[in-house]
Amino acid sequence: MRNIIYKYSLLFCLGVFFLNLSACKKSDSPYHDYENTVQTFEGSAYDYLKAQPKGTFDSLLLVLERYPTLVDSLKTQELTLFAPVNKSFETAEKYLNQKRVAEGHSLINLSNADPIGLGLMICKYIIRGNRTTDAYLSSVDGTFQNSILIGYPMHIKNVKLSSSGYQTGGPTRLNFSDPKGFIFTKDWIITTTDAVNIKTKNATVNIITPLHSFGFDEFTKNLDK
């Protein structure tokens, strides 16, 4: 496990370095509307996050803004973003700091958290390539897609909900999973979406359920230092 963490930490650092080089060369809430329709936002994925009501993506933006290369990517690259809302971060921070207080350690927040540990986690939510839910229809078991910078394989599965008594006749959600290097899904950390297919100029944004704890159970392990 330590070798895996080291590998992706190194990839994250290298990815940030090379993206910085590249950058130097350059001159009503929809989140619980489960209709499977494509919403359109006239701006980048980053602009979309900034345009949402206060209290929705403040924590996500705070994290992203610690990494200018990721902000630039969300403005310019073709991506799929699985966006965690504030509640996801609050839950993760709560359990980390409960542990630290019990051990007599200082509190950690998103502004002062270890940049490598935090960066490894946020990258998992940004997937290379701009894909709507239709891209996952052809695979019953879902597909693996690589995250930005570190190339970490996340798993995405199109899940059709039942509606009006008809099995799989309702709206679409995506199961978004961190396989943790395991083959069997019972060992994966799986979350789901509250809204999908929000189209921006460069990316598709899917909103993750507030029940999700940011970091796929790695928040405390990565940041308790």
C-alpha positions, 0 to 999 in steps of 0.5 A: 500500500505504501508503494501505491501511495508513493507511486501516485504521490510522485505522479501527482507532483510530476503532473503538477510540474508539467502542467505548470510548464504547459501553462507558462507557454499559453498566452433553482438548484438542479441537484435533486432533479433526477430527470435524465436530461442534459442541462447546459451551462454557458461557461467552463466547468470551473465557471459552473462551480463558481456560479452556484449558490454559496454553500454548495461548492465552497469547499471544493473550490477552496481545495481546487484553488490550492492547485492552479493547474487543476483550475486551469484544467477545469477551464480548458481541458475536456473532462468529466467532473464528479463534484462533491458538495460542501457536506462531503467535506464537512463529514470528512473533516469532522472525523479527522479532527475528532481523532486529532483532538482525542490525540491532543493534536492541532486541527486540520482544515482544507486550507492547511492540509498536506498538499500532496495528500489532498491533491491525490484525493481531489484528482480522483474526482476529475476524469480525463475525457468529456463523457455523459451517461450515454458513454457508459451504457454499453457496459453492463459492468461499468468501465474504468476511467483514468483520473487527471494527473495521476492516471488513477483508475476510477470505476463508473457505472450507469445505473437505471432506476425503476419508475412507475413499476417498471424495472430500469425504466426511470432516471439515470444515476452513475455509481462512482467507485474507488476500487482501491486496487481490488478486483471484487466490488465488495472491497470498493468504496462506492458512491452515487450521483444526485444529478448528472449530465450538466454540460459546460463548454469543456466538461460534463459535471455530475453532482455527488450525493451529500452522503459521500465522505470526501476522499473515499475513506482516505481523508484521515489516512492521507492528512493525519500528519 
